[in-house]
């Protein structure tokens, strides 16, 4: 059976090192599905889940942007931040979501809406990935 070596790395170090039959994620240009033998590719990633299909299960990793590099037998994701589903602190993610929603609802001039929107997306992504574990 053909597999890809998958490596997800952040500035803090490696988050995921394993093999998978298929890697699915969302790039800025749309949804990508990577199988062994895929042509070389580099793509910027959006905030979203990386789905790693294995023979008996699918693993999930929440990433907050970054880049995907594909080679025929290897996928490397260089992410700004990444968390495996089993490592996510759900209470912390829900608190971050509530905090971001509060900032977005406050119609004050000093609120950085773009930053609050990104924080909300990251929190919602972490919650969704946690629920898939």
C-alpha positions in Angstrom: 0.0 0.0 0.0 1.3 3.4 -0.9 1.7 6.0 1.8 3.0 9.5 2.2 5.4 10.6 4.9 3.7 13.6 6.6 5.5 16.2 8.7 3.7 19.2 10.4 6.2 21.7 11.9 5.7 24.9 13.7 8.3 27.5 14.9 8.1 25.6 18.3 9.0 22.3 16.7 7.4 19.2 15.1 3.7 18.6 15.9 3.1 15.5 13.7 5.4 12.9 12.1 3.8 9.8 10.6 2.6 8.2 7.4 -0.8 8.6 5.8 -2.6 7.3 2.8 -4.1 10.7 2.0 -3.8 14.3 3.3 -6.6 16.7 2.9 -6.5 20.4 3.8 -7.7 23.8 2.7 -5.3 26.0 0.8 -6.1 29.6 -0.2 -7.0 28.4 -3.7 -9.4 25.7 -2.4 -9.6 22.2 -0.9 -6.6 19.9 -1.7 -6.4 16.1 -1.5 -2.9 14.7 -1.7 -2.2 11.1 -2.6 1.1 9.3 -3.0 2.8 10.2 -6.3 1.2 13.7 -6.3 3.1 16.3 -8.4 5.3 18.7 -6.5 3.4 21.7 -5.2 3.7 24.6 -2.7 0.6 26.3 -1.5 -0.3 28.8 1.2 -2.8 27.3 3.8 -5.8 28.9 5.4 -6.9 28.4 9.0 -8.4 24.9 9.0 -8.1 21.2 9.7 -5.6 18.9 8.1 -7.2 15.5 7.7 -4.7 12.5 7.7 -6.4 9.4 6.3 -4.9 6.1 7.5 -6.0 2.6 6.9 -8.2 2.3 10.0 -8.8 5.9 11.0 -8.6 9.6 10.2 -6.5 11.9 12.4 -7.0 15.6 12.6 -4.6 18.5 13.2 -5.8 22.2 13.5 -3.5 24.6 11.7 -3.5 28.3 11.7 -2.2 29.1 8.3 1.2 28.4 6.9 2.5 26.6 3.8 2.1 23.1 2.3 4.9 21.5 0.4 4.2 18.4 -1.6 6.7 16.0 -3.1 5.7 12.6 -4.6 6.2 10.7 -1.4 6.3 13.4 1.3 4.1 16.2 2.5 5.5 18.9 4.8 3.3 21.5 6.4 5.0 24.6 7.8 2.4 26.1 10.1 2.3 29.2 12.2 0.7 27.0 14.9 -0.7 23.5 14.9 -2.4 21.2 17.4 -3.4 17.6 17.2 -7.0 16.9 18.1 -6.1 15.1 21.3 -3.9 18.0 22.5 -6.6 20.7 22.2 -7.9 22.2 25.5 -11.6 22.6 24.7 -12.3 24.9 27.6 -9.4 27.2 26.4 -10.6 27.2 22.8 -14.2 28.0 23.9 -13.0 30.9 26.1 -10.9 32.2 23.1 -14.0 32.0 20.9 -16.2 33.9 23.5 -13.5 36.5 23.9 -13.2 37.1 20.1 -17.0 37.3 19.7 -17.1 39.8 22.5 -14.5 42.0 20.7 -16.4 41.7 17.5 -19.6 42.8 19.1 -18.0 45.8 20.8 -18.5 48.6 18.3 -15.5 50.6 19.6 -12.9 52.4 17.5 -10.0 50.8 19.3 -11.0 47.2 18.5 -8.9 45.6 15.8 -11.6 43.7 13.9 -9.3 41.8 11.5 -7.3 40.5 14.5 -10.5 39.5 16.3 -11.9 37.8 13.2 -8.7 35.7 12.9 -8.8 34.8 16.6 -12.5 33.7 16.1 -11.6 31.6 13.1 -8.7 29.9 15.0 -10.9 29.2 18.0 -13.7 27.8 15.9 -11.2 25.6 14.0 -9.7 24.2 17.2 -13.2 23.4 18.5 -14.2 21.7 15.2 -11.0 19.6 15.2 -11.4 18.6 18.8 -15.0 17.4 18.1 -13.6 15.1 15.3 -11.1 13.3 17.6 
